[in-house]
Amino acid sequence: MPHPVVLLENLTKTYALGELRIPVLKGISLSIIEGEFVAIMGASGSGKSTLMNVLGCLDSPSGGRYLLAGSDVTHLDQRTLARVRNRSIGFVFQQFNLLPRHSAVENVELPLLYAGVPAKERRLRARRALERVGLANRMDHRPHQLSGGQQQRVAIARALVGEPQLVFADEPTGNLDSQTGAAVMEIFLALEREGLTIVLVTHEADVAARAARTITLRDGYVASDRRRRGRLGSLRDADATDGVPAGRGAP
């Protein structure tokens, strides 16, 4: 039986602007189980970027509880959160964020360098990660020698090299044409078939449709949570999760 990799219980996030308090996440409860490919959607201001930052341990919630692979990370300090990110989470961004003077394999090695992995093992694991995304013949190329799609593949390999429990992809096709974006999505689908847990943030409905499950946020709440027929179970179309009616706005 797959276990929850992400478990949120009444999660909230409020930002302070002087004396003003701005609630962004307003009590979100959900779970993402091992091996799920989940897309998070929502209009600007819905809270999806804030949720991504909290799930990725880039920010801490204001209230509620967040369990990552069974460990409570709700109140960890920034140094401990950085260790959690390095060991348990891989990130893929819209901007590829590659170091221009470093080769593909050197870029992929970076998380292992920060983790203190010996040089020989770093290089071996980085090469394997690049092979996994179909770039065995581009390992020594620098970013300017690679197409946009190839650069995103390098970024995916970098996210995979630490063997994370969870991969976050923030608008990973946003800088790519439709054909190249579709090819990148095929990589994510292949990783899902291997059992990797993936959370993808996107504003594109056709991209979200490739995931097994789509969570839509509205005004800081989960407006809908739909799981399509797939490896993890039968068709489910559930609205108004977390006890919040679909379409409900801020109180």
N, C-alpha and C positions, 0 to 999 in steps of 0.2 A: 504494500500500500504506500503510495507516495506521501511524503511528509511536507508540511508547509515550510517553504523557504522564507516567505514573508507572512507575518501575521500582525495586523494592525487592529488595535482595540480603541475605539473612540478617539482617534488621533486628531489633534488640533494644532494649528500654527497661527500665531498672531504676531504681527510686526508692530513695533512702536515707532511713531513719527512725532517726536516731541511728546506732548501729553496725549496725543491721539493714538488709539489702539485700532489696528486694522486686521480683522480676522480674515484669514485666507482659506485655511482648512477648518471645517466646522463639525468635526466629529465623524471621522471616516473609519469604518471597520470593514476589513476584508482580509482574505488570505490568498496567497499565490503558492500553489503546490509545486513540488519538484518536477521539472520537465515541462512546465507550462510555457507557452509563448503568448504573452499578454500585450495588447496594445492599449495605451491610455490616450484618450482624445478629450478635447474640450476647447471651447472658444478662448480667446485671449481674456485673461482675468478669471478663468474658471478654477485655477489652482493647480493645473497639471504640472507646471514647472516647479512649483513649491513642493508638490508631492514627490516629484522625481528627486529633488535635492534631499528630502528627508529619507526617502527609501535608499538613496545612494550614500547615506551617511555624510553628505556634504553640509547638512544643516541638522539641527536638533528640533524635535517637536516642542510645542509649548505645553501640551497636555496629552493624556492618553498613554498608550504603550505600543512599542515597536519591538517585535521579536524577529531577529534575523537568524535563520537556521537554528531556531530554538534558544538563541542567546538574547537577553534583553539588552538592547543598545540605546534605550530611550535617553538615559542620563549620562552617557559616557562623555568624558572631556575630549577636546579636539585632538589631542595627541593619540588617545586610544582609538578614536574614530578613524584617524589616518591609518593606523595599523589594520583596522578592520577593512577599510577600503582596499588596502594593498593586498591583503590576503584572501579576501572573500568576494570582491566585486570587480568586474571589468566594465570599462566605460567606452562607448563609441559616440562621437559627437558629430554634428552637422559639419562643423569645421574640423578638418582632419587632425589638426594639432600635431603635425609631424615636425621634427627638427630638420631644417633644410640642409644642413651640412653633414647630416648623418645618413648612412645607407638604410635601406629598409630593415635589414636584420638588426642594425644598431638601434633603430627606433623601437623595434619590437622588444629588444632586450631591456629597455629602460625600467619597467616595473620590477624586473628581477634584480637589476642593479640596486635599486632602492631597498629591496628586500634582503640584500647581502648575499645573493646566490653567487657561488664561484664562477669565474669567467667561462671556463670550459662548459659547465652545465648551462649557463646562460645562453651561449651560442647554440648549443645543441637544441635546447627547448625553443629558441626563437626560430631556428630553421624549420623545426617540425610545425610550429604554428603557421609559418608562411606557406609551407606545403599544404597545410590543411585548408587554406583559403585560395589555393591554386596559383601561388606566386613562387614556385620553386625556381623559376628561371629569372626572377627579378630581385633576388635577395641583396645584391650589391649595388642596385640602382638607388640614386638619391631621389627625393620627392619630385624635383623638377623634371626628372627623366621618366616619370610615371604619369599615366592618365589619372583623371579624377576618380574613376572607378577603382583603379589599382591602388591609389592612395588610401581610399576607404577600406580596401581589403587589408592593407598594412595596418590601419587603425583597428580593424577587427582582430587581426592576429595579435596585436599588442594587448587587446582586451582579453584574449584567450590564454596568453602565455603563462599567466600565473595560476591557471586551472581554477578559476573562480567558481563559487557556488551560484553566482547570479551575474548576468550581463545586462547592463542598461544601455539602450541605444536612443539617443535624443535626436530626432529628425535625421536619421542616418542617410536618407535619400534626398534631403533638401537641396543639396548642391549638385545633384546629378540629373542628367537627362532621363527621360522615362525608361529607355532601354537599359541604360547602365544601372538605374535604380532597381529595375526588376531583377537584374543579375545579382545585385547585392542582397535583395530580399531572398533570392534562392539560397544564398549562403546561410542566412538566418534560419530558413526552413530546414536546411540540411543539419544545422546545429541542433535544432529542435528534435529532429529524428534521432540524434545521438543522445538525447536526454538532457540537454542544457536548458536551464531556466532563463528566459529572456523577457525583459520588460522594455517595450518600445514606446516612446512618446512621439506622436505624429498628429498633424492636422489634416492629413490626406486620407480620405475614406478608403480609397483603393489600396493604400498601404496597410491600413488597419485591418482590412478584410482578409489579408494573408495570415494574420494571427489567429490562433485557435479561440481567443477570447478578447473581447473589447470592453473596456471600462470607460464610460463617458462621465466626465465631471461637469458640473454646472454650479456656479456660485459657491464653490467650496464643498459641495456635497457630491456623492455618487448618484448621478441621475439614472444611469442604467448599467447593467453588468450582463453581457451576453456571451454565452459560450456556444460556438458552433460545433457540429458533429466532428469528432476527431478521435485521436488516440486515447485521450483521457476520459472519454465518456460519451453519452448520448447527447442529442441536441437539447440545449436549454436556452431559454430566452427569458431572463428574469429582470424585471424592472423594479425600481423602488427598493433596492437593497439597503441595508443599514437602517431600515425603518424610516427612510426619507422618501416621500413620494416623488416620482419622476417629475422634474420640472419645478420643484420647490426652490425658491430663492432664499435669500437671507431673511431671517426673522425680522 
